[in-house]
């Protein structure tokens, strides 16, 4: 399962509830994007990052 490199966000599982309260399983997937980041040692690495972490502007993109 994919996970955000920065925040650790991943897929969340739960129940979908109909009007009659019948429960069926469903998933909520986080908005993950594959980006190239410059690491502290200067190397470039491809990682999956959530859209919210990208919008924060705290990442050094290659």
Helices and strands as residue ranges (DSSP letters): E 12-17, E 23-28, E 32-38, E 44-50, H 51-56
